[in-house]
Every structure is written in structure tokens, then in C-alpha cells.
Amino acid sequence: QRRVHGTTPVKVAHFGAARNRRAVKVSLGKEHVAVIDEDGQLWTWGNDDYGRLGHGTRFSMKLGTKVAEPTLVSYFARDNPVMVADVTCGAVHTIVSTEKQQVFAFGRNHYQQLGCDTGAHVTRTQQFDCADVPTPVPAVAIRVYCNSNTSAAIDPDGMPMMWGGPHSSPVPIKRSSNKLFKSKMIDMSVGRNHMALVTEQGRLFLMGKNTFGELGVEDPWYLKRNPFARMRTEPIPATAFVNQFVLQAVCGNRCTAALVSDRPAEEAKEEKEAKGAKGAKEAKEEKEAKGAKEAKEEPIA
């Protein structure tokens, strides 16, 4: 099939005032598109390999199936009537959240990026782990995000979660191994091998590989010798924006961009004083604990 390329934007005639149907959210995958209209209905079109469009066509696993025009995903319109609130497209999968904060996934699951058990579909020559209709994910979320192999979401309490790769179902993203984030997340972005998280206080946290400086920090010399070791499994704060308020962060394949505004001077001063008071309190507690320990260990005459 001949590929057609264009240099001039072409209007998708399926939406607009003439059709009395307005789009409110769009997401692009590698070869497919997903759109939410103002009525909360989901429309998809493009390459339907592995069921990434969610139409349940049972295409007999023949690769190369195409849908040329926006087509309603009937699962949310008729089979399970509910309004779609958010959608994000990976390379060969799609993640959706609804107004009821349910999460659904469809498409390929070769990296467990769907976050649910789809079962393996076997043909005479190949085996596919995929879902061609929206499949429930065991999570509650208001926002969803993904890249080619990883999916993520923010729950109603502002706590981030992720799945894919070693995680076959959603797991919380912690500030450290045994501590959750105290701040609520308002936005996330997922890159090829790294992730960005933005808090409601305008702070940016980054995690993942830092091979090309994606995390905005300088690695020590012993990590530079081994690029594959330059991985942060726990989120680290982006210290470059200590005096800015981060509004949005976007992850590319191997880079990160942030939209920031100046942090009010009074707010920065209050935050600095709060940190100083917290540090003084922790130092005092540590000193008292050390003194108590020494007194306990001192031999009795």
C-alpha cells in the first residue's frame, strides 16, 4: 500500500460545527489517533494492528488493518455507557480514563503496558498478547499517560502510579522506597526511558535513565563510564527550578522540557524559612537522640 504524506494541515471533517461535534482532547500514537468529543465519546482511527483502536473487530490477527475515518468506540457508547474523560496513545496501545475514574486499556501488551491480563491470542504462525476491546485496569485515575512501553496515571488523591515492564499491574510511584509523596501531582509525562512529575506546589521531579542528561542533573564520573547504570529508580527534584514555579513538563524520547513562571518572592522566602525551621528541628531532635544514647551507654560508677 502506497504511503501518502502531506505538508499542509488537513482538517478532519468528521469534527467541527458542520457536524455539530466538537473535539476536546486528541492524542497521537505511532500510527493511530484518538479523540474525545464534547459529549465524552471516544473516536479512533489509523492502524488497527493488535487492536489498538478498541473496535473489537477480531481481525484474525492480520497485521496491516487500517481504519481511514474517525470511528466511534462503541464500548463506551453502547456496551458500557460512560463518558470518557482522558485518553493517551502509546506506540501500539491506548489508555483511557472515564468520568467514573475507571481505567481501560487496549492494544498490544508485549511489555505489560496494558496493566491487565489479556491472555495470549495464538495463530498458526504467531502469538499475540493484546486486547482489541477496552479492558479494565485495576486502578482508579483522573489522568492517564503513556509512551511506547510504559503507562502511568494520577489517582483522585493526586498520587502517581505506573505499570509496564517489570510491573504487570499499576504500582504507586514513591518519593523513596518507603515514603509516598506528600504533595499532590497535577501533571506527568512519560518519555522513552524517563518520567517527569509536577506537584501542585510547582515542583518538578524526574526519574529514569539519565544517559543523555534527561533528568537535568550531572552524574558523577563513575556513572558516566557506564551509561546503562545512570538510572534513577526514585524521583529526584529538579533543583534548577528552585526559584521557578513549574507549570508543565514534557518528556521526549531522550530530552525533557519544562514550562515555568517566576515564583513569587514572598512564597520563596516562606518556603526557605519553612525548610530552615524544619532543618533546625531535625538537627535538634538528632542531637537530643544522640545525647540520650550516650547517656544510656555511659557506664555506672
PyMOL commands that set and color helices and strands:
alter all, ss='L'
color gray80, all
select helices_A, chain A and resi 17-19+49-51+74-79+221-224+227-229+239-241+265-297
alter helices_A, ss='H'
color red, helices_A
select strands_A, chain A and resi 23-28+32-37+42-47+66-72+84-89+93-98+102-108+120-122+127-140+143-146+151-154+160-164+167-172+185-190+194-199+204-209+231-237+244-251+256-262
alter strands_A, ss='S'
color yellow, strands_A
deselect
rebuild
show_as cartoon
